[in-house]
Amino acid sequence: MSATAPRNPPFRAEHLGSLLRPKELLKTRNEWEAGKLSQADLTPAEDEAVKKIVKVQLDNGFRAISDGEYSKLTRFFLHRRGVFWGEFFESLEGMTEIRQPSMDLFRPYVPDVAGFIEKGDRPGQSCLCTGKIRHKGKSTLVDAYNYVKTLVPEHQWGEIKVTLISPSWYHLRYKDGKAFPRDVYPTDEAYFEDIAKAIQTELDILYDAGVRNIQIDDPLFAYFCSEKMVEGWAQDSSNTRSLDDLLDVYINAYNAAISKHTSKMHFGLHICRGNFMGSRHFSEGGYDRIATKIFKNLNVQTYYLEYDTPRAGSFEPLLHLPENKNVILGVITSKFPELEDKQKMKERVFQAADIVAKGAGQSREEALKRLGVSPQCGFASHEEGNAIVWQDMENKLNLVRELANEIWPNEP
């Protein structure tokens, strides 16, 4: 990795990829899924919606433009709804999507699974390894990127943000020995070796198309910070690894997956605490448990961290941020419509900068060069979106941009 922290990307004002879907688009997609409309009817509606959301981002002064994750409303798997993890795993050879999976598969204390159980519900969909994993050569992300390219100037194509789900997404939730057949992969390491190869192929395709800005979304790292998760893990006698050991496995999987591209693409990691329907979160706890390893051992350049509520803990873990890495502070919530006090948010950013400066032996001004601001998460990690309306979202985006302008004048 570079000896200095990269810039542009990341930018001073960022958002985390997913944005509210227009009601007209959701209505059209519902009619398409019901067989009332053809693909020829749906595609223009999707394209028009992406045009609209790209304009919103440009009008609010954002540079890391996304398609709002509208493409993750599902083009390849008709019966799946729009979710932040997209369809990467489902598109791989050796991975099989399952509907209404048995609860016997899951660790009940993993926060997202526990969230379903608390509501008397269950995951409606999951994906299991059933054979040797291999990328089939078709990206589920590149078409959306290519369309966004037509909506921004050519010199900004490398700034377009593409979001990718974490390598470990379909692993932690499953009980020990359930994530893959032991006759296919004898160890977690062997399983992740092929996951890493598949991601390398995906990144090759994206790079060839012009992608240079990747954000990996990972709620699982936040789960390692959850007291309930830690307690549940300790009480589960079926686990054959410690959580600390598993964290190392996940970090190694990441590093292998991005190893061939870190010198030519920007990689950011969004550690998410959950953003389910109705603005629900899944996990709580500061980054203290994972900070040293995540910041020092994981080979991404930027961390998008959630700091919108006390459940995220203090800024103290930022003491461990290396001098060649950035942090985007998610101090604005995407979950609720009330606007934060801009002056208080500035003070919070300065507090974080002072912690970063202390850890690196720098001044506040030097530390600020490696910071930016954003909402804490996306606005629509699921199709239904958060408990806000369109104007609320625009207000939040505008506040992020204004906050960045006041702290870093004349910087994108």
Protein Blocks (a to p, Z undefined) as FASTA:
>chain_A
ZZbdcehiadfbdcehiacddfklmmmmmmmmnopacfklmmmmmmmmmmmmmmmmmmno
pabdcehlmmmnopklmkbccdfklmmlmmpghiacdehiafklpcfkbmklmmmmmnop
acfbdcddfbdcddehiafklmmmmmmmmmpcfklmmmpccddddfklmmmmpcghilpc
fklmmbfklmmmmmmmmmmmmmmmmmmnopabdcdddfklmmmmpmklmmmmmmmmkbcb
dfklmmmmmmmmmmmmmmmmmmmpccdddddebjaehhiafbecdfklmmmmmmmmpccf
bdcddffbfklopfklmmmpcfkbccdddfbcfkbmbdcdfklmmmmmmmmmmmmmmmno
pafklmmmmgccddfbdfblbfnopabdfklmmmmmmmmmmmmmmmmghiZZ
